[in-house]
Amino acid sequence: MKINQEITLLPKNNEYDFYFGPCHPGSGNFGVKIKVKGEKIISALSDPGYLHRGFEKLMEYRLPLQNAMLSDRICVLESLAWNLVHAEAMEELMDLEIPERAKYIRVIMAELSRIQSHLIWWGVFSAGTGFDTGFKIAFGYRDYILDLFADITGGRVYPAGYICPGGLRKDFPIGIEEKIEKVLDKINEAVRYIEVENPTFLLRSKGIGVLNLKDAINLGATGPILRASGLKADIRKDDPYEVYDKFDFKIPVKEDGDAYSRYMIGLEEIKESIKIVRQALKDLPEGEVILPKFKKPKLNMKIKEGEVYVHNEIARGEGGMHIISNGEVKPYRVKVRGPSFSHMIPVLEYLLQGAEIADVPAIYWSLNVCPADLDR
């Protein structure tokens, strides 16, 4: 007995389309439409939209103090950094000069945020390259910093607008400086683990996803991605804010522009952040941490009419906020500049062309992406 079977002929060029994400462990809340021929990627099209929450429009309907808490959510991986960007933008609009002690504490919190963010980066990058132990080490040590955030702000992941217009919601609790120093010692332990050159990790990252300096600039890369391609650029040095100009720290730079170089930039920045925090703790002045009129802010407090753009060096690159005020109690327009936008669309699409399918997670996570600050 013969069974008639329908034979499906393969396309002559053997090209196939498939989807990477959004549930893939190497993509987070993000997707990439990929066209492949064999194991090679011919083209890639980034597909955002899975995490859109409309922060920019929401901020236009809320008071500055409410927006301080909303800014936490722009990127859960570095919420304090976005607290700071928003607070500085409002303070520039309103011609406010915050107390010196608040500036030092802001720097301490921003750098602790950078450290825990880079630990996350290393953890997910490790998992994406098949080095699962790295993921466990990174998230274990990150918890020490989250414990500090809980003691200081009341929240482990979301600090509830701890850095707010006018200064800080509250001062450091008694004895927290000693706790911070002990946690920094713990992070140094983590760095020693990270510095171990695992053969599998090296094989999956060296020479993978190479981005040369010219292309990095043309595609709009910033922060660690740009520095890994050879450009020594950091807003903390180039356009200092808060009290960064008072501290001694280096800007790590690499030349190869591959996934491994980007990883090494993150590692070296952890060391520099530790140095900054320790200097800030040593020189921490006494005094108030918030301006008097913001201790119990009035709901009818109007924002001075004007327009401002503030940018900071957050963990992923240049994070900025453009705010326009028409003189009312709420901002008229808000625009967020998230560094992941450039890294996840033009840079990722460019790097995936000609790459192997198996290298997609390594390339993706080497860019230290945060879909939240893209889908804002």
C-alpha positions as CSV (number, residue, x, y, z in Angstrom):
1,M,0.0,0.0,0.0
2,K,1.4,3.4,-1.1
3,I,0.9,6.5,1.0
4,N,0.9,9.7,-0.9
5,Q,3.1,12.2,0.8
6,E,3.3,15.8,-0.1
7,I,7.0,16.9,-0.3
8,T,7.8,20.5,0.6
9,L,10.7,21.8,-1.4
10,L,13.1,24.1,0.5
11,P,13.7,27.6,-0.8
12,K,16.5,27.6,-3.3
13,N,18.5,30.3,-1.4
14,N,17.9,28.4,1.9
15,E,17.1,31.7,3.8
16,Y,14.8,31.5,6.8
17,D,13.1,34.1,9.1
18,F,12.8,33.5,12.8
19,Y,12.2,35.4,15.9
20,F,14.6,35.9,18.8
21,G,12.6,36.8,21.9
22,P,10.7,38.3,23.7
23,C,10.6,35.2,26.0
24,H,14.1,34.0,25.1
25,P,16.4,34.2,28.2
26,G,18.9,36.3,26.2
27,S,16.4,39.0,25.1
28,G,14.5,40.2,28.2
29,N,11.4,42.2,27.2
30,F,12.6,42.7,23.6
31,G,12.6,40.9,20.3
32,V,14.7,40.7,17.1
33,K,13.5,39.6,13.7
34,I,16.3,37.6,12.2
35,K,16.9,36.4,8.6
36,V,19.5,33.6,8.4
37,K,21.2,31.4,5.8
38,G,22.6,28.3,7.5
39,E,24.1,29.4,10.8
40,K,24.8,33.0,9.6
41,I,22.6,36.0,10.2
42,I,21.9,38.0,7.0
43,S,19.9,40.8,8.6
44,A,18.3,41.7,11.9
45,L,15.5,44.0,12.7
46,S,14.9,45.1,16.3
47,D,11.3,44.8,17.5
48,P,10.7,46.9,20.6
49,G,7.3,47.6,22.2
50,Y,6.9,44.7,24.8
51,L,7.6,47.0,27.8
52,H,6.0,50.3,26.8
53,R,4.5,52.1,29.8
54,G,4.3,55.7,28.6
55,F,6.4,57.4,31.2
56,E,7.0,60.6,29.3
57,K,3.2,61.2,28.9
58,L,2.5,60.1,32.4
59,M,5.0,62.7,33.8
60,E,3.1,65.5,32.0
61,Y,0.1,64.8,34.3
62,R,1.9,64.6,37.6
63,L,3.7,66.9,40.1
64,P,7.5,66.9,40.3
65,L,7.4,65.0,43.6
66,Q,5.1,62.3,42.0
67,N,7.5,62.1,39.0
68,A,10.4,61.6,41.4
69,M,8.8,58.2,42.2
70,L,7.8,57.5,38.7
71,S,11.4,58.1,37.5
72,D,12.4,54.9,39.5
73,R,10.5,52.9,36.8
74,I,12.3,54.2,33.8
75,C,14.9,51.4,34.2
76,V,14.5,49.0,37.1
77,L,18.2,48.1,36.8
78,E,19.3,51.6,37.8
79,S,16.4,53.4,39.3
80,L,18.5,55.7,41.5
81,A,20.4,57.0,38.4
82,W,17.1,58.0,36.8
83,N,15.9,59.6,40.1
84,L,19.0,61.8,39.9
85,V,18.5,62.8,36.2
86,H,14.9,63.9,36.9
87,A,15.8,65.7,40.1
88,E,18.6,67.7,38.4
89,A,16.4,68.6,35.5
90,M,13.7,70.0,37.8
91,E,16.3,71.8,39.9
92,E,17.8,73.5,36.9
93,L,14.3,74.6,35.8
94,M,13.5,76.0,39.2
95,D,17.0,77.6,39.8
96,L,17.7,75.5,42.9
97,E,21.0,74.9,44.6
98,I,20.8,71.9,46.9
99,P,22.8,71.4,50.1
100,E,26.4,70.1,49.8
101,R,25.7,67.0,51.9
102,A,22.9,66.0,49.5
103,K,25.3,66.2,46.6
104,Y,27.8,63.8,48.2
105,I,25.1,61.3,49.1
106,R,23.6,61.5,45.6
107,V,27.0,60.6,44.2
108,I,27.4,57.7,46.7
109,M,23.9,56.3,45.7
110,A,24.5,56.8,42.0
111,E,27.8,54.9,42.2
112,L,26.4,52.1,44.3
113,S,23.6,51.9,41.7
114,R,26.3,51.7,38.9
115,I,28.0,48.8,40.7
116,Q,24.9,46.7,41.2
117,S,23.9,47.4,37.6
118,H,27.2,46.3,36.3
119,L,27.0,43.1,38.4
120,I,23.6,42.4,36.8
121,W,25.2,43.0,33.4
122,W,28.0,40.6,34.1
123,G,25.5,38.0,35.4
124,V,23.2,38.0,32.4
125,F,26.1,38.2,30.0
126,S,27.6,35.2,31.7
127,A,24.4,33.3,31.4
128,G,24.1,34.3,27.7
129,T,27.6,32.8,27.1
130,G,26.8,29.5,28.9
131,F,28.7,30.4,32.1
132,D,25.8,30.0,34.5
133,T,27.9,30.2,37.6
134,G,28.7,33.8,36.8
135,F,25.0,34.6,37.0
136,K,24.6,33.2,40.5
137,I,27.8,34.9,41.8
138,A,26.7,38.3,40.4
139,F,23.2,38.2,41.7
140,G,24.4,37.0,45.1
141,Y,26.8,39.9,45.6
142,R,24.3,42.4,44.2
143,D,22.0,41.6,47.1
144,Y,24.5,43.2,49.5
145,I,23.9,46.5,47.7
146,L,20.1,46.1,47.6
147,D,20.2,45.6,51.4
148,L,21.9,49.0,51.7
149,F,19.3,50.5,49.5
150,A,16.6,49.1,51.8
151,D,18.3,50.5,54.9
152,I,18.7,54.0,53.2
153,T,15.6,54.5,51.1
154,G,13.1,51.9,52.4
155,G,13.1,50.0,49.1
156,R,15.5,47.4,47.8
157,V,14.9,47.8,44.0
158,Y,12.7,50.9,43.8
159,P,13.9,53.7,46.1
160,A,10.5,55.6,45.9
161,G,12.0,58.8,44.7
162,Y,14.8,58.9,47.3
163,I,16.7,61.4,45.2
164,C,14.0,64.1,44.6
165,P,13.8,67.7,43.5
166,G,15.4,69.8,46.3
167,G,17.8,67.1,47.6
168,L,16.9,63.8,49.3
169,R,13.8,62.4,51.0
170,K,15.8,61.7,54.1
171,D,19.4,61.6,55.5
172,F,21.6,58.6,55.8
173,P,20.6,56.4,58.8
174,I,23.1,56.3,61.7
175,G,26.0,53.8,61.1
176,I,25.3,53.3,57.4
177,E,28.8,54.5,56.4
178,E,30.4,51.5,58.1
179,K,27.9,49.2,56.4
180,I,28.7,50.7,53.0
181,E,32.4,50.1,53.6
182,K,31.9,46.5,54.5
183,V,29.7,46.0,51.4
184,L,32.4,47.5,49.2
185,D,34.8,44.9,50.7
186,K,32.4,42.2,49.6
187,I,32.2,43.7,46.1
188,N,36.0,43.5,45.9
189,E,35.5,39.7,46.5
190,A,33.1,39.6,43.6
191,V,35.6,41.4,41.4
192,R,38.2,38.7,42.1
193,Y,35.7,36.0,41.0
194,I,34.9,38.0,37.8
195,E,38.5,38.5,36.9
196,V,39.0,34.7,36.6
197,E,39.3,34.0,32.9
198,N,37.0,31.1,32.2
199,P,38.0,29.4,28.9
200,T,34.4,29.0,27.8
201,F,33.6,32.6,28.5
202,L,36.7,33.8,26.6
203,L,35.8,31.6,23.6
204,R,32.2,33.0,23.5
205,S,33.2,36.7,23.9
206,K,36.6,37.5,22.4
207,G,36.4,38.7,18.8
208,I,32.6,38.5,18.9
209,G,30.4,41.4,18.0
210,V,33.2,43.8,17.1
211,L,32.2,47.5,16.9
212,N,35.0,49.8,15.6
213,L,35.2,53.4,16.9
214,K,34.0,55.0,13.7
215,D,30.8,52.9,13.6
216,A,30.3,53.3,17.3
217,I,30.2,57.1,16.9
218,N,28.1,57.0,13.7
219,L,25.5,54.7,15.3
220,G,25.1,56.8,18.5
221,A,26.8,54.5,21.0
222,T,27.6,56.0,24.4
223,G,29.0,55.0,27.8
224,P,30.8,51.6,28.2
225,I,29.9,50.6,24.6
226,L,31.7,53.6,23.2
227,R,34.6,53.4,25.6
228,A,35.1,49.7,24.7
229,S,35.6,50.8,21.1
230,G,38.4,53.3,22.0
231,L,36.9,56.7,22.9
232,K,37.6,58.1,26.3
233,A,34.3,59.9,27.0
234,D,32.5,60.1,30.2
235,I,30.0,62.9,31.2
236,R,31.2,62.7,34.8
237,K,34.6,64.1,33.6
238,D,33.5,65.9,30.4
239,D,30.6,67.8,31.9
240,P,30.8,67.3,35.7
241,Y,27.6,67.4,37.8
242,E,26.9,67.2,41.5
243,V,30.5,66.9,43.1
244,Y,32.2,64.5,40.6
245,D,34.9,67.1,39.9
246,K,36.1,66.6,43.5
247,F,37.0,62.9,43.1
248,D,39.9,61.1,41.7
249,F,38.9,58.3,39.3
250,K,39.9,56.9,35.9
251,I,37.9,56.3,32.7
252,P,38.6,52.8,31.5
253,V,39.0,52.4,27.7
254,K,39.6,49.4,25.5
255,E,40.4,49.3,21.8
256,D,39.1,46.0,20.4
257,G,35.4,46.9,20.5
258,D,34.3,43.2,21.0
259,A,32.0,41.6,23.5
260,Y,34.9,40.8,25.8
261,S,36.1,44.5,25.8
262,R,32.7,45.7,26.7
263,Y,32.6,43.2,29.6
264,M,36.1,44.4,30.8
265,I,34.9,48.0,30.8
266,G,32.1,47.0,33.2
267,L,34.5,45.2,35.4
268,E,37.0,48.1,35.6
269,E,34.2,50.6,36.2
270,I,33.1,48.7,39.3
271,K,36.6,49.2,40.7
272,E,36.5,53.0,39.9
273,S,33.0,53.3,41.4
274,I,34.3,51.7,44.6
275,K,37.0,54.4,44.7
276,I,34.5,57.2,44.2
277,V,32.2,56.0,47.0
278,R,35.1,55.6,49.4
279,Q,36.3,59.2,48.7
280,A,32.7,60.6,49.0
281,L,32.3,58.8,52.4
282,K,35.6,60.1,53.7
283,D,34.7,63.7,52.7
284,L,31.0,63.6,53.5
285,P,30.1,67.0,55.0
286,E,27.5,67.7,57.7
287,G,24.3,69.6,57.1
288,E,20.9,69.4,55.7
289,V,20.0,67.1,52.8
290,I,16.9,68.9,51.4
291,L,15.9,72.5,50.9
292,P,13.4,73.8,53.5
293,K,10.5,74.4,51.1
294,F,10.7,70.8,49.8
295,K,10.5,69.2,53.3
296,K,6.7,69.7,53.1
297,P,6.2,70.8,49.4
298,K,3.0,72.6,48.5
299,L,0.8,71.0,45.9
300,N,0.4,74.3,44.1
301,M,4.1,75.0,43.8
302,K,4.6,76.2,40.2
303,I,7.6,75.2,38.0
304,K,9.4,78.2,36.5
305,E,8.7,78.6,32.8
306,G,11.5,77.4,30.6
307,E,13.2,74.5,28.9
308,V,16.1,72.3,30.0
309,Y,18.0,69.2,29.0
310,V,20.1,67.4,31.6
311,H,22.3,64.4,30.9
312,N,24.2,62.1,33.3
313,E,26.7,59.2,32.9
314,I,24.5,56.3,34.0
315,A,25.6,52.7,33.9
316,R,24.5,52.2,30.3
317,G,25.7,55.4,28.8
318,E,24.1,58.9,28.4
319,G,20.8,59.1,30.2
320,G,19.0,62.4,29.7
321,M,15.8,64.2,30.3
322,H,14.3,67.1,28.3
323,I,11.6,69.0,30.1
324,I,9.6,72.0,29.0
325,S,7.6,74.0,31.6
326,N,4.9,76.6,30.8
327,G,4.9,77.9,34.4
328,E,2.2,75.5,35.8
329,V,2.5,73.0,38.6
330,K,3.2,70.1,36.2
331,P,5.7,69.9,33.3
332,Y,4.3,70.7,29.9
333,R,6.5,68.2,28.0
334,V,8.9,65.5,29.1
335,K,11.2,63.5,26.8
336,V,13.6,60.8,28.1
337,R,16.8,60.0,26.4
338,G,17.6,56.4,27.2
339,P,21.0,55.0,26.2
340,S,19.5,51.6,25.3
341,F,17.6,53.1,22.3
342,S,20.8,53.5,20.3
343,H,22.4,50.3,21.5
344,M,19.3,48.1,20.9
345,I,18.3,49.4,17.5
346,P,21.1,50.6,15.2
347,V,24.0,49.1,17.1
348,L,22.5,45.6,17.7
349,E,21.1,45.4,14.2
350,Y,24.6,46.3,12.8
351,L,26.5,43.8,15.0
352,L,24.2,40.9,14.2
353,Q,24.7,41.1,10.5
354,G,27.1,38.3,9.6
355,A,27.2,36.9,13.2
356,E,26.4,33.2,14.1
357,I,23.0,32.4,15.5
358,A,24.7,31.0,18.7
359,D,26.3,34.4,19.3
360,V,23.1,36.4,19.4
361,P,22.8,36.3,23.3
362,A,26.4,37.2,23.8
363,I,26.3,40.1,21.5
364,Y,22.9,41.3,22.8
365,W,23.9,41.2,26.5
366,S,27.4,42.6,25.8
367,L,25.5,45.9,25.0
368,N,24.2,46.1,28.6
369,V,20.7,46.7,27.4
370,C,17.6,47.8,29.5
371,P,14.4,47.4,27.4
372,A,12.6,49.6,30.0
373,D,14.5,52.8,29.1
374,L,13.9,52.1,25.4
375,D,10.2,51.4,25.8
376,R,9.6,54.4,27.9
